[in-house]
Amino acid sequence: IEVSVLAVGSTPTIIQHASLSEINEIHPGNYTFFDTYQASIGTCSFDRCAFIVLTRVISSYKFPHNRLLIDAGAFALSKDRGPVHINNYNQYGIIIDHPELRISSVSQEVAVVEASENSTFKVEDFPVGTLLQIIPNHSCMSCYCYEKLNVVKDGVIIDQWTTCPRH
């Protein structure tokens, strides 16, 4: 039997492209964007992750401990807990520039942000309206929930991409 197409898949496979000389079709998964999961397993570095969810603080609480409520929940971040087998990772994405924070729970449209292990924070440092950037655990699932994606360079929207229909 003659095989005209020899294909491979998965994002980690694409970084091995030099050794794929016999392959004529590649299905690289979320290679376009990367995400927290891929960075955590070493496929890329966190600074190569291109899909970022922009969210804002919509409320804060001090009882029973300091928490923030953000307007990005399961629809924006997915309920994928990420690479739980690596370093006891147990959250819904990485908040850029804030290692002291972790996303501890999500519901449909909101999420709770708490202090990371061995960290503290003051809710006063994150007033309502504060913008936070999150690298989701699984960019494919997060991307799927949006009809349009803004392409940003140096803080300016330079393009907008329409995603595939979700039906």
Phi and psi in radians as a Rosetta constraint file:
Dihedral C 1 N 2 CA 2 C 2 CIRCULARHARMONIC -1.471 0.35
Dihedral N 2 CA 2 C 2 N 3 CIRCULARHARMONIC 2.266 0.35
Dihedral C 2 N 3 CA 3 C 3 CIRCULARHARMONIC -1.830 0.35
Dihedral N 3 CA 3 C 3 N 4 CIRCULARHARMONIC 1.992 0.35
Dihedral C 3 N 4 CA 4 C 4 CIRCULARHARMONIC -1.532 0.35
Dihedral N 4 CA 4 C 4 N 5 CIRCULARHARMONIC -0.410 0.35
Dihedral C 4 N 5 CA 5 C 5 CIRCULARHARMONIC -2.189 0.35
Dihedral N 5 CA 5 C 5 N 6 CIRCULARHARMONIC 2.165 0.35
Dihedral C 5 N 6 CA 6 C 6 CIRCULARHARMONIC -2.036 0.35
Dihedral N 6 CA 6 C 6 N 7 CIRCULARHARMONIC 1.916 0.35
Dihedral C 6 N 7 CA 7 C 7 CIRCULARHARMONIC -2.083 0.35
Dihedral N 7 CA 7 C 7 N 8 CIRCULARHARMONIC 2.654 0.35
Dihedral C 7 N 8 CA 8 C 8 CIRCULARHARMONIC -2.324 0.35
Dihedral N 8 CA 8 C 8 N 9 CIRCULARHARMONIC 2.826 0.35
Dihedral C 8 N 9 CA 9 C 9 CIRCULARHARMONIC -2.361 0.35
Dihedral N 9 CA 9 C 9 N 10 CIRCULARHARMONIC 3.091 0.35
Dihedral C 9 N 10 CA 10 C 10 CIRCULARHARMONIC 1.652 0.35
Dihedral N 10 CA 10 C 10 N 11 CIRCULARHARMONIC 2.482 0.35
Dihedral C 10 N 11 CA 11 C 11 CIRCULARHARMONIC -1.087 0.35
Dihedral N 11 CA 11 C 11 N 12 CIRCULARHARMONIC -0.793 0.35
Dihedral C 11 N 12 CA 12 C 12 CIRCULARHARMONIC -1.046 0.35
Dihedral N 12 CA 12 C 12 N 13 CIRCULARHARMONIC -0.506 0.35
Dihedral C 12 N 13 CA 13 C 13 CIRCULARHARMONIC -1.091 0.35
Dihedral N 13 CA 13 C 13 N 14 CIRCULARHARMONIC -0.628 0.35
Dihedral C 13 N 14 CA 14 C 14 CIRCULARHARMONIC -1.106 0.35
Dihedral N 14 CA 14 C 14 N 15 CIRCULARHARMONIC -0.521 0.35
Dihedral C 14 N 15 CA 15 C 15 CIRCULARHARMONIC -1.258 0.35
Dihedral N 15 CA 15 C 15 N 16 CIRCULARHARMONIC -0.179 0.35
Dihedral C 15 N 16 CA 16 C 16 CIRCULARHARMONIC -1.672 0.35
Dihedral N 16 CA 16 C 16 N 17 CIRCULARHARMONIC 0.315 0.35
Dihedral C 16 N 17 CA 17 C 17 CIRCULARHARMONIC -0.931 0.35
Dihedral N 17 CA 17 C 17 N 18 CIRCULARHARMONIC -0.521 0.35
Dihedral C 17 N 18 CA 18 C 18 CIRCULARHARMONIC -1.116 0.35
Dihedral N 18 CA 18 C 18 N 19 CIRCULARHARMONIC -0.513 0.35
Dihedral C 18 N 19 CA 19 C 19 CIRCULARHARMONIC -1.657 0.35
Dihedral N 19 CA 19 C 19 N 20 CIRCULARHARMONIC 0.201 0.35
Dihedral C 19 N 20 CA 20 C 20 CIRCULARHARMONIC -1.895 0.35
Dihedral N 20 CA 20 C 20 N 21 CIRCULARHARMONIC 0.658 0.35
Dihedral C 20 N 21 CA 21 C 21 CIRCULARHARMONIC -1.078 0.35
Dihedral N 21 CA 21 C 21 N 22 CIRCULARHARMONIC -0.445 0.35
Dihedral C 21 N 22 CA 22 C 22 CIRCULARHARMONIC -1.495 0.35
Dihedral N 22 CA 22 C 22 N 23 CIRCULARHARMONIC -0.183 0.35
Dihedral C 22 N 23 CA 23 C 23 CIRCULARHARMONIC -1.491 0.35
Dihedral N 23 CA 23 C 23 N 24 CIRCULARHARMONIC 2.362 0.35
Dihedral C 23 N 24 CA 24 C 24 CIRCULARHARMONIC -2.064 0.35
Dihedral N 24 CA 24 C 24 N 25 CIRCULARHARMONIC 0.118 0.35
Dihedral C 24 N 25 CA 25 C 25 CIRCULARHARMONIC -2.667 0.35
Dihedral N 25 CA 25 C 25 N 26 CIRCULARHARMONIC 2.292 0.35
Dihedral C 25 N 26 CA 26 C 26 CIRCULARHARMONIC -2.211 0.35
Dihedral N 26 CA 26 C 26 N 27 CIRCULARHARMONIC 2.356 0.35
Dihedral C 26 N 27 CA 27 C 27 CIRCULARHARMONIC -1.991 0.35
Dihedral N 27 CA 27 C 27 N 28 CIRCULARHARMONIC 1.532 0.35
Dihedral C 27 N 28 CA 28 C 28 CIRCULARHARMONIC -1.456 0.35
Dihedral N 28 CA 28 C 28 N 29 CIRCULARHARMONIC 0.257 0.35
Dihedral C 28 N 29 CA 29 C 29 CIRCULARHARMONIC 1.074 0.35
Dihedral N 29 CA 29 C 29 N 30 CIRCULARHARMONIC -2.192 0.35
Dihedral C 29 N 30 CA 30 C 30 CIRCULARHARMONIC -1.685 0.35
Dihedral N 30 CA 30 C 30 N 31 CIRCULARHARMONIC 0.473 0.35
Dihedral C 30 N 31 CA 31 C 31 CIRCULARHARMONIC -0.946 0.35
Dihedral N 31 CA 31 C 31 N 32 CIRCULARHARMONIC -0.559 0.35
Dihedral C 31 N 32 CA 32 C 32 CIRCULARHARMONIC -1.044 0.35
Dihedral N 32 CA 32 C 32 N 33 CIRCULARHARMONIC -0.704 0.35
Dihedral C 32 N 33 CA 33 C 33 CIRCULARHARMONIC -1.900 0.35
Dihedral N 33 CA 33 C 33 N 34 CIRCULARHARMONIC -0.595 0.35
Dihedral C 33 N 34 CA 34 C 34 CIRCULARHARMONIC 1.069 0.35
Dihedral N 34 CA 34 C 34 N 35 CIRCULARHARMONIC 3.139 0.35
Dihedral C 34 N 35 CA 35 C 35 CIRCULARHARMONIC -2.970 0.35
Dihedral N 35 CA 35 C 35 N 36 CIRCULARHARMONIC -3.099 0.35
Dihedral C 35 N 36 CA 36 C 36 CIRCULARHARMONIC -1.044 0.35
Dihedral N 36 CA 36 C 36 N 37 CIRCULARHARMONIC -0.712 0.35
Dihedral C 36 N 37 CA 37 C 37 CIRCULARHARMONIC -1.062 0.35
Dihedral N 37 CA 37 C 37 N 38 CIRCULARHARMONIC -0.865 0.35
Dihedral C 37 N 38 CA 38 C 38 CIRCULARHARMONIC -1.111 0.35
Dihedral N 38 CA 38 C 38 N 39 CIRCULARHARMONIC -0.686 0.35
Dihedral C 38 N 39 CA 39 C 39 CIRCULARHARMONIC -1.168 0.35
Dihedral N 39 CA 39 C 39 N 40 CIRCULARHARMONIC -0.651 0.35
Dihedral C 39 N 40 CA 40 C 40 CIRCULARHARMONIC -1.197 0.35
Dihedral N 40 CA 40 C 40 N 41 CIRCULARHARMONIC -0.535 0.35
Dihedral C 40 N 41 CA 41 C 41 CIRCULARHARMONIC -1.623 0.35
Dihedral N 41 CA 41 C 41 N 42 CIRCULARHARMONIC 0.039 0.35
Dihedral C 41 N 42 CA 42 C 42 CIRCULARHARMONIC 1.600 0.35
Dihedral N 42 CA 42 C 42 N 43 CIRCULARHARMONIC 0.152 0.35
Dihedral C 42 N 43 CA 43 C 43 CIRCULARHARMONIC -1.167 0.35
Dihedral N 43 CA 43 C 43 N 44 CIRCULARHARMONIC -0.579 0.35
Dihedral C 43 N 44 CA 44 C 44 CIRCULARHARMONIC -2.638 0.35
Dihedral N 44 CA 44 C 44 N 45 CIRCULARHARMONIC 3.068 0.35
Dihedral C 44 N 45 CA 45 C 45 CIRCULARHARMONIC -1.676 0.35
Dihedral N 45 CA 45 C 45 N 46 CIRCULARHARMONIC 2.804 0.35
Dihedral C 45 N 46 CA 46 C 46 CIRCULARHARMONIC -1.057 0.35
Dihedral N 46 CA 46 C 46 N 47 CIRCULARHARMONIC -0.548 0.35
Dihedral C 46 N 47 CA 47 C 47 CIRCULARHARMONIC -1.259 0.35
Dihedral N 47 CA 47 C 47 N 48 CIRCULARHARMONIC -0.150 0.35
Dihedral C 47 N 48 CA 48 C 48 CIRCULARHARMONIC -1.575 0.35
Dihedral N 48 CA 48 C 48 N 49 CIRCULARHARMONIC -0.133 0.35
Dihedral C 48 N 49 CA 49 C 49 CIRCULARHARMONIC -1.279 0.35
Dihedral N 49 CA 49 C 49 N 50 CIRCULARHARMONIC 2.106 0.35
Dihedral C 49 N 50 CA 50 C 50 CIRCULARHARMONIC -1.807 0.35
Dihedral N 50 CA 50 C 50 N 51 CIRCULARHARMONIC -0.231 0.35
Dihedral C 50 N 51 CA 51 C 51 CIRCULARHARMONIC -1.682 0.35
Dihedral N 51 CA 51 C 51 N 52 CIRCULARHARMONIC 2.040 0.35
Dihedral C 51 N 52 CA 52 C 52 CIRCULARHARMONIC -2.259 0.35
Dihedral N 52 CA 52 C 52 N 53 CIRCULARHARMONIC 2.340 0.35
Dihedral C 52 N 53 CA 53 C 53 CIRCULARHARMONIC -1.678 0.35
Dihedral N 53 CA 53 C 53 N 54 CIRCULARHARMONIC 2.153 0.35
Dihedral C 53 N 54 CA 54 C 54 CIRCULARHARMONIC -1.619 0.35
Dihedral N 54 CA 54 C 54 N 55 CIRCULARHARMONIC 2.186 0.35
Dihedral C 54 N 55 CA 55 C 55 CIRCULARHARMONIC -2.320 0.35
Dihedral N 55 CA 55 C 55 N 56 CIRCULARHARMONIC 2.933 0.35
Dihedral C 55 N 56 CA 56 C 56 CIRCULARHARMONIC -2.296 0.35
Dihedral N 56 CA 56 C 56 N 57 CIRCULARHARMONIC 2.655 0.35
Dihedral C 56 N 57 CA 57 C 57 CIRCULARHARMONIC -1.250 0.35
Dihedral N 57 CA 57 C 57 N 58 CIRCULARHARMONIC 2.214 0.35
Dihedral C 57 N 58 CA 58 C 58 CIRCULARHARMONIC -1.960 0.35
Dihedral N 58 CA 58 C 58 N 59 CIRCULARHARMONIC -0.188 0.35
Dihedral C 58 N 59 CA 59 C 59 CIRCULARHARMONIC -2.952 0.35
Dihedral N 59 CA 59 C 59 N 60 CIRCULARHARMONIC 2.883 0.35
Dihedral C 59 N 60 CA 60 C 60 CIRCULARHARMONIC -2.517 0.35
Dihedral N 60 CA 60 C 60 N 61 CIRCULARHARMONIC 2.731 0.35
Dihedral C 60 N 61 CA 61 C 61 CIRCULARHARMONIC -2.427 0.35
Dihedral N 61 CA 61 C 61 N 62 CIRCULARHARMONIC 2.554 0.35
Dihedral C 61 N 62 CA 62 C 62 CIRCULARHARMONIC -1.961 0.35
Dihedral N 62 CA 62 C 62 N 63 CIRCULARHARMONIC -0.194 0.35
Dihedral C 62 N 63 CA 63 C 63 CIRCULARHARMONIC -2.057 0.35
Dihedral N 63 CA 63 C 63 N 64 CIRCULARHARMONIC 2.319 0.35
Dihedral C 63 N 64 CA 64 C 64 CIRCULARHARMONIC -1.401 0.35
Dihedral N 64 CA 64 C 64 N 65 CIRCULARHARMONIC -0.183 0.35
Dihedral C 64 N 65 CA 65 C 65 CIRCULARHARMONIC -2.720 0.35
Dihedral N 65 CA 65 C 65 N 66 CIRCULARHARMONIC 2.938 0.35
Dihedral C 65 N 66 CA 66 C 66 CIRCULARHARMONIC -1.119 0.35
Dihedral N 66 CA 66 C 66 N 67 CIRCULARHARMONIC 2.220 0.35
Dihedral C 66 N 67 CA 67 C 67 CIRCULARHARMONIC -2.530 0.35
Dihedral N 67 CA 67 C 67 N 68 CIRCULARHARMONIC 2.663 0.35
Dihedral C 67 N 68 CA 68 C 68 CIRCULARHARMONIC -2.044 0.35
Dihedral N 68 CA 68 C 68 N 69 CIRCULARHARMONIC 2.644 0.35
Dihedral C 68 N 69 CA 69 C 69 CIRCULARHARMONIC -1.987 0.35
Dihedral N 69 CA 69 C 69 N 70 CIRCULARHARMONIC 2.244 0.35
Dihedral C 69 N 70 CA 70 C 70 CIRCULARHARMONIC -2.059 0.35
Dihedral N 70 CA 70 C 70 N 71 CIRCULARHARMONIC 2.762 0.35
Dihedral C 70 N 71 CA 71 C 71 CIRCULARHARMONIC -1.581 0.35
Dihedral N 71 CA 71 C 71 N 72 CIRCULARHARMONIC 0.585 0.35
Dihedral C 71 N 72 CA 72 C 72 CIRCULARHARMONIC -2.248 0.35
Dihedral N 72 CA 72 C 72 N 73 CIRCULARHARMONIC 1.927 0.35
Dihedral C 72 N 73 CA 73 C 73 CIRCULARHARMONIC -1.983 0.35
Dihedral N 73 CA 73 C 73 N 74 CIRCULARHARMONIC -2.524 0.35
Dihedral C 73 N 74 CA 74 C 74 CIRCULARHARMONIC -1.094 0.35
Dihedral N 74 CA 74 C 74 N 75 CIRCULARHARMONIC -0.602 0.35
Dihedral C 74 N 75 CA 75 C 75 CIRCULARHARMONIC -1.143 0.35
Dihedral N 75 CA 75 C 75 N 76 CIRCULARHARMONIC -0.604 0.35
Dihedral C 75 N 76 CA 76 C 76 CIRCULARHARMONIC -1.509 0.35
Dihedral N 76 CA 76 C 76 N 77 CIRCULARHARMONIC -0.645 0.35
Dihedral C 76 N 77 CA 77 C 77 CIRCULARHARMONIC -1.920 0.35
Dihedral N 77 CA 77 C 77 N 78 CIRCULARHARMONIC -0.316 0.35
Dihedral C 77 N 78 CA 78 C 78 CIRCULARHARMONIC 1.347 0.35
Dihedral N 78 CA 78 C 78 N 79 CIRCULARHARMONIC 2.970 0.35
Dihedral C 78 N 79 CA 79 C 79 CIRCULARHARMONIC -1.761 0.35
Dihedral N 79 CA 79 C 79 N 80 CIRCULARHARMONIC 0.261 0.35
Dihedral C 79 N 80 CA 80 C 80 CIRCULARHARMONIC -1.223 0.35
Dihedral N 80 CA 80 C 80 N 81 CIRCULARHARMONIC 2.098 0.35
Dihedral C 80 N 81 CA 81 C 81 CIRCULARHARMONIC -1.356 0.35
Dihedral N 81 CA 81 C 81 N 82 CIRCULARHARMONIC -0.053 0.35
Dihedral C 81 N 82 CA 82 C 82 CIRCULARHARMONIC 1.416 0.35
Dihedral N 82 CA 82 C 82 N 83 CIRCULARHARMONIC -2.800 0.35
Dihedral C 82 N 83 CA 83 C 83 CIRCULARHARMONIC -1.363 0.35
Dihedral N 83 CA 83 C 83 N 84 CIRCULARHARMONIC 1.250 0.35
Dihedral C 83 N 84 CA 84 C 84 CIRCULARHARMONIC -1.117 0.35
Dihedral N 84 CA 84 C 84 N 85 CIRCULARHARMONIC -0.290 0.35
Dihedral C 84 N 85 CA 85 C 85 CIRCULARHARMONIC -1.467 0.35
Dihedral N 85 CA 85 C 85 N 86 CIRCULARHARMONIC -0.023 0.35
Dihedral C 85 N 86 CA 86 C 86 CIRCULARHARMONIC -1.999 0.35
Dihedral N 86 CA 86 C 86 N 87 CIRCULARHARMONIC 2.065 0.35
Dihedral C 86 N 87 CA 87 C 87 CIRCULARHARMONIC 0.887 0.35
Dihedral N 87 CA 87 C 87 N 88 CIRCULARHARMONIC 0.635 0.35
Dihedral C 87 N 88 CA 88 C 88 CIRCULARHARMONIC 0.955 0.35
Dihedral N 88 CA 88 C 88 N 89 CIRCULARHARMONIC 0.550 0.35
Dihedral C 88 N 89 CA 89 C 89 CIRCULARHARMONIC -1.047 0.35
Dihedral N 89 CA 89 C 89 N 90 CIRCULARHARMONIC 2.276 0.35
Dihedral C 89 N 90 CA 90 C 90 CIRCULARHARMONIC -2.723 0.35
Dihedral N 90 CA 90 C 90 N 91 CIRCULARHARMONIC 1.268 0.35
Dihedral C 90 N 91 CA 91 C 91 CIRCULARHARMONIC -2.738 0.35
Dihedral N 91 CA 91 C 91 N 92 CIRCULARHARMONIC -3.041 0.35
Dihedral C 91 N 92 CA 92 C 92 CIRCULARHARMONIC -1.957 0.35
Dihedral N 92 CA 92 C 92 N 93 CIRCULARHARMONIC 0.385 0.35
Dihedral C 92 N 93 CA 93 C 93 CIRCULARHARMONIC 2.519 0.35
Dihedral N 93 CA 93 C 93 N 94 CIRCULARHARMONIC 2.956 0.35
Dihedral C 93 N 94 CA 94 C 94 CIRCULARHARMONIC -1.850 0.35
Dihedral N 94 CA 94 C 94 N 95 CIRCULARHARMONIC 2.229 0.35
Dihedral C 94 N 95 CA 95 C 95 CIRCULARHARMONIC -1.516 0.35
Dihedral N 95 CA 95 C 95 N 96 CIRCULARHARMONIC 2.006 0.35
Dihedral C 95 N 96 CA 96 C 96 CIRCULARHARMONIC -1.079 0.35
Dihedral N 96 CA 96 C 96 N 97 CIRCULARHARMONIC 2.360 0.35
Dihedral C 96 N 97 CA 97 C 97 CIRCULARHARMONIC 1.172 0.35
Dihedral N 97 CA 97 C 97 N 98 CIRCULARHARMONIC 0.216 0.35
Dihedral C 97 N 98 CA 98 C 98 CIRCULARHARMONIC -2.405 0.35
Dihedral N 98 CA 98 C 98 N 99 CIRCULARHARMONIC 1.234 0.35
Dihedral C 98 N 99 CA 99 C 99 CIRCULARHARMONIC -1.140 0.35
Dihedral N 99 CA 99 C 99 N 100 CIRCULARHARMONIC -0.266 0.35
Dihedral C 99 N 100 CA 100 C 100 CIRCULARHARMONIC -1.346 0.35
Dihedral N 100 CA 100 C 100 N 101 CIRCULARHARMONIC -0.139 0.35
Dihedral C 100 N 101 CA 101 C 101 CIRCULARHARMONIC -1.958 0.35
Dihedral N 101 CA 101 C 101 N 102 CIRCULARHARMONIC 2.600 0.35
Dihedral C 101 N 102 CA 102 C 102 CIRCULARHARMONIC -2.472 0.35
Dihedral N 102 CA 102 C 102 N 103 CIRCULARHARMONIC 2.576 0.35
Dihedral C 102 N 103 CA 103 C 103 CIRCULARHARMONIC -1.538 0.35
Dihedral N 103 CA 103 C 103 N 104 CIRCULARHARMONIC 1.897 0.35
Dihedral C 103 N 104 CA 104 C 104 CIRCULARHARMONIC -1.590 0.35
Dihedral N 104 CA 104 C 104 N 105 CIRCULARHARMONIC -0.476 0.35
Dihedral C 104 N 105 CA 105 C 105 CIRCULARHARMONIC -2.720 0.35
Dihedral N 105 CA 105 C 105 N 106 CIRCULARHARMONIC 2.696 0.35
Dihedral C 105 N 106 CA 106 C 106 CIRCULARHARMONIC -2.313 0.35
Dihedral N 106 CA 106 C 106 N 107 CIRCULARHARMONIC 2.569 0.35
Dihedral C 106 N 107 CA 107 C 107 CIRCULARHARMONIC -2.095 0.35
Dihedral N 107 CA 107 C 107 N 108 CIRCULARHARMONIC -2.904 0.35
Dihedral C 107 N 108 CA 108 C 108 CIRCULARHARMONIC -0.950 0.35
Dihedral N 108 CA 108 C 108 N 109 CIRCULARHARMONIC -0.888 0.35
Dihedral C 108 N 109 CA 109 C 109 CIRCULARHARMONIC -2.134 0.35
Dihedral N 109 CA 109 C 109 N 110 CIRCULARHARMONIC -0.018 0.35
Dihedral C 109 N 110 CA 110 C 110 CIRCULARHARMONIC -2.376 0.35
Dihedral N 110 CA 110 C 110 N 111 CIRCULARHARMONIC 2.862 0.35
Dihedral C 110 N 111 CA 111 C 111 CIRCULARHARMONIC -2.439 0.35
Dihedral N 111 CA 111 C 111 N 112 CIRCULARHARMONIC 2.735 0.35
Dihedral C 111 N 112 CA 112 C 112 CIRCULARHARMONIC -1.814 0.35
Dihedral N 112 CA 112 C 112 N 113 CIRCULARHARMONIC 2.311 0.35
Dihedral C 112 N 113 CA 113 C 113 CIRCULARHARMONIC -1.974 0.35
Dihedral N 113 CA 113 C 113 N 114 CIRCULARHARMONIC 2.274 0.35
Dihedral C 113 N 114 CA 114 C 114 CIRCULARHARMONIC -2.250 0.35
Dihedral N 114 CA 114 C 114 N 115 CIRCULARHARMONIC 3.084 0.35
Dihedral C 114 N 115 CA 115 C 115 CIRCULARHARMONIC -1.229 0.35
Dihedral N 115 CA 115 C 115 N 116 CIRCULARHARMONIC 2.437 0.35
Dihedral C 115 N 116 CA 116 C 116 CIRCULARHARMONIC -1.146 0.35
Dihedral N 116 CA 116 C 116 N 117 CIRCULARHARMONIC 2.865 0.35
Dihedral C 116 N 117 CA 117 C 117 CIRCULARHARMONIC -0.972 0.35
Dihedral N 117 CA 117 C 117 N 118 CIRCULARHARMONIC 2.350 0.35
Dihedral C 117 N 118 CA 118 C 118 CIRCULARHARMONIC 1.119 0.35
Dihedral N 118 CA 118 C 118 N 119 CIRCULARHARMONIC 0.389 0.35
Dihedral C 118 N 119 CA 119 C 119 CIRCULARHARMONIC -2.192 0.35
Dihedral N 119 CA 119 C 119 N 120 CIRCULARHARMONIC 2.869 0.35
Dihedral C 119 N 120 CA 120 C 120 CIRCULARHARMONIC -2.432 0.35
Dihedral N 120 CA 120 C 120 N 121 CIRCULARHARMONIC 2.856 0.35
Dihedral C 120 N 121 CA 121 C 121 CIRCULARHARMONIC -2.716 0.35
Dihedral N 121 CA 121 C 121 N 122 CIRCULARHARMONIC 2.788 0.35
Dihedral C 121 N 122 CA 122 C 122 CIRCULARHARMONIC -1.809 0.35
Dihedral N 122 CA 122 C 122 N 123 CIRCULARHARMONIC 2.246 0.35
Dihedral C 122 N 123 CA 123 C 123 CIRCULARHARMONIC -1.076 0.35
Dihedral N 123 CA 123 C 123 N 124 CIRCULARHARMONIC -0.463 0.35
Dihedral C 123 N 124 CA 124 C 124 CIRCULARHARMONIC -1.106 0.35
Dihedral N 124 CA 124 C 124 N 125 CIRCULARHARMONIC -0.400 0.35
Dihedral C 124 N 125 CA 125 C 125 CIRCULARHARMONIC -1.337 0.35
Dihedral N 125 CA 125 C 125 N 126 CIRCULARHARMONIC -0.145 0.35
Dihedral C 125 N 126 CA 126 C 126 CIRCULARHARMONIC -2.305 0.35
Dihedral N 126 CA 126 C 126 N 127 CIRCULARHARMONIC 1.218 0.35
Dihedral C 126 N 127 CA 127 C 127 CIRCULARHARMONIC -1.136 0.35
Dihedral N 127 CA 127 C 127 N 128 CIRCULARHARMONIC 2.788 0.35
Dihedral C 127 N 128 CA 128 C 128 CIRCULARHARMONIC -0.895 0.35
Dihedral N 128 CA 128 C 128 N 129 CIRCULARHARMONIC 2.324 0.35
Dihedral C 128 N 129 CA 129 C 129 CIRCULARHARMONIC 1.757 0.35
Dihedral N 129 CA 129 C 129 N 130 CIRCULARHARMONIC -0.258 0.35
Dihedral C 129 N 130 CA 130 C 130 CIRCULARHARMONIC -1.035 0.35
Dihedral N 130 CA 130 C 130 N 131 CIRCULARHARMONIC 2.286 0.35
Dihedral C 130 N 131 CA 131 C 131 CIRCULARHARMONIC -1.571 0.35
Dihedral N 131 CA 131 C 131 N 132 CIRCULARHARMONIC 2.385 0.35
Dihedral C 131 N 132 CA 132 C 132 CIRCULARHARMONIC -2.215 0.35
Dihedral N 132 CA 132 C 132 N 133 CIRCULARHARMONIC 2.548 0.35
Dihedral C 132 N 133 CA 133 C 133 CIRCULARHARMONIC -1.916 0.35
Dihedral N 133 CA 133 C 133 N 134 CIRCULARHARMONIC 2.302 0.35
Dihedral C 133 N 134 CA 134 C 134 CIRCULARHARMONIC -2.154 0.35
Dihedral N 134 CA 134 C 134 N 135 CIRCULARHARMONIC 2.290 0.35
Dihedral C 134 N 135 CA 135 C 135 CIRCULARHARMONIC -1.572 0.35
Dihedral N 135 CA 135 C 135 N 136 CIRCULARHARMONIC 1.945 0.35
Dihedral C 135 N 136 CA 136 C 136 CIRCULARHARMONIC -1.196 0.35
Dihedral N 136 CA 136 C 136 N 137 CIRCULARHARMONIC 2.804 0.35
Dihedral C 136 N 137 CA 137 C 137 CIRCULARHARMONIC -1.141 0.35
Dihedral N 137 CA 137 C 137 N 138 CIRCULARHARMONIC -0.691 0.35
Dihedral C 137 N 138 CA 138 C 138 CIRCULARHARMONIC -2.345 0.35
Dihedral N 138 CA 138 C 138 N 139 CIRCULARHARMONIC 1.713 0.35
Dihedral C 138 N 139 CA 139 C 139 CIRCULARHARMONIC -1.103 0.35
Dihedral N 139 CA 139 C 139 N 140 CIRCULARHARMONIC -0.531 0.35
Dihedral C 139 N 140 CA 140 C 140 CIRCULARHARMONIC -1.054 0.35
Dihedral N 140 CA 140 C 140 N 141 CIRCULARHARMONIC -0.823 0.35
Dihedral C 140 N 141 CA 141 C 141 CIRCULARHARMONIC -1.194 0.35
Dihedral N 141 CA 141 C 141 N 142 CIRCULARHARMONIC -0.668 0.35
Dihedral C 141 N 142 CA 142 C 142 CIRCULARHARMONIC -1.198 0.35
Dihedral N 142 CA 142 C 142 N 143 CIRCULARHARMONIC -0.794 0.35
Dihedral C 142 N 143 CA 143 C 143 CIRCULARHARMONIC -1.028 0.35
Dihedral N 143 CA 143 C 143 N 144 CIRCULARHARMONIC -0.628 0.35
Dihedral C 143 N 144 CA 144 C 144 CIRCULARHARMONIC -1.058 0.35
Dihedral N 144 CA 144 C 144 N 145 CIRCULARHARMONIC -0.426 0.35
Dihedral C 144 N 145 CA 145 C 145 CIRCULARHARMONIC -1.502 0.35
Dihedral N 145 CA 145 C 145 N 146 CIRCULARHARMONIC -0.022 0.35
Dihedral C 145 N 146 CA 146 C 146 CIRCULARHARMONIC -2.032 0.35
Dihedral N 146 CA 146 C 146 N 147 CIRCULARHARMONIC 2.411 0.35
Dihedral C 146 N 147 CA 147 C 147 CIRCULARHARMONIC -1.401 0.35
Dihedral N 147 CA 147 C 147 N 148 CIRCULARHARMONIC -0.500 0.35
Dihedral C 147 N 148 CA 148 C 148 CIRCULARHARMONIC -2.379 0.35
Dihedral N 148 CA 148 C 148 N 149 CIRCULARHARMONIC 2.547 0.35
Dihedral C 148 N 149 CA 149 C 149 CIRCULARHARMONIC -2.075 0.35
Dihedral N 149 CA 149 C 149 N 150 CIRCULARHARMONIC 2.308 0.35
Dihedral C 149 N 150 CA 150 C 150 CIRCULARHARMONIC -1.518 0.35
Dihedral N 150 CA 150 C 150 N 151 CIRCULARHARMONIC 2.300 0.35
Dihedral C 150 N 151 CA 151 C 151 CIRCULARHARMONIC -1.670 0.35
Dihedral N 151 CA 151 C 151 N 152 CIRCULARHARMONIC 2.088 0.35
Dihedral C 151 N 152 CA 152 C 152 CIRCULARHARMONIC -2.052 0.35
Dihedral N 152 CA 152 C 152 N 153 CIRCULARHARMONIC 2.352 0.35
Dihedral C 152 N 153 CA 153 C 153 CIRCULARHARMONIC -2.324 0.35
Dihedral N 153 CA 153 C 153 N 154 CIRCULARHARMONIC 2.203 0.35
Dihedral C 153 N 154 CA 154 C 154 CIRCULARHARMONIC 0.917 0.35
Dihedral N 154 CA 154 C 154 N 155 CIRCULARHARMONIC 0.697 0.35
Dihedral C 154 N 155 CA 155 C 155 CIRCULARHARMONIC 1.371 0.35
Dihedral N 155 CA 155 C 155 N 156 CIRCULARHARMONIC 0.097 0.35
Dihedral C 155 N 156 CA 156 C 156 CIRCULARHARMONIC -2.080 0.35
Dihedral N 156 CA 156 C 156 N 157 CIRCULARHARMONIC 2.330 0.35
Dihedral C 156 N 157 CA 157 C 157 CIRCULARHARMONIC -1.262 0.35
Dihedral N 157 CA 157 C 157 N 158 CIRCULARHARMONIC 2.079 0.35
Dihedral C 157 N 158 CA 158 C 158 CIRCULARHARMONIC -1.898 0.35
Dihedral N 158 CA 158 C 158 N 159 CIRCULARHARMONIC -0.196 0.35
Dihedral C 158 N 159 CA 159 C 159 CIRCULARHARMONIC -2.874 0.35
Dihedral N 159 CA 159 C 159 N 160 CIRCULARHARMONIC 2.934 0.35
Dihedral C 159 N 160 CA 160 C 160 CIRCULARHARMONIC -2.433 0.35
Dihedral N 160 CA 160 C 160 N 161 CIRCULARHARMONIC 2.259 0.35
Dihedral C 160 N 161 CA 161 C 161 CIRCULARHARMONIC -1.847 0.35
Dihedral N 161 CA 161 C 161 N 162 CIRCULARHARMONIC 2.392 0.35
Dihedral C 161 N 162 CA 162 C 162 CIRCULARHARMONIC -1.570 0.35
Dihedral N 162 CA 162 C 162 N 163 CIRCULARHARMONIC 2.300 0.35
Dihedral C 162 N 163 CA 163 C 163 CIRCULARHARMONIC -1.513 0.35
Dihedral N 163 CA 163 C 163 N 164 CIRCULARHARMONIC 3.000 0.35
Dihedral C 163 N 164 CA 164 C 164 CIRCULARHARMONIC -1.220 0.35
Dihedral N 164 CA 164 C 164 N 165 CIRCULARHARMONIC 2.549 0.35
Dihedral C 164 N 165 CA 165 C 165 CIRCULARHARMONIC -1.018 0.35
Dihedral N 165 CA 165 C 165 N 166 CIRCULARHARMONIC 2.612 0.35
Dihedral C 165 N 166 CA 166 C 166 CIRCULARHARMONIC -1.797 0.35
Dihedral N 166 CA 166 C 166 N 167 CIRCULARHARMONIC 0.763 0.35
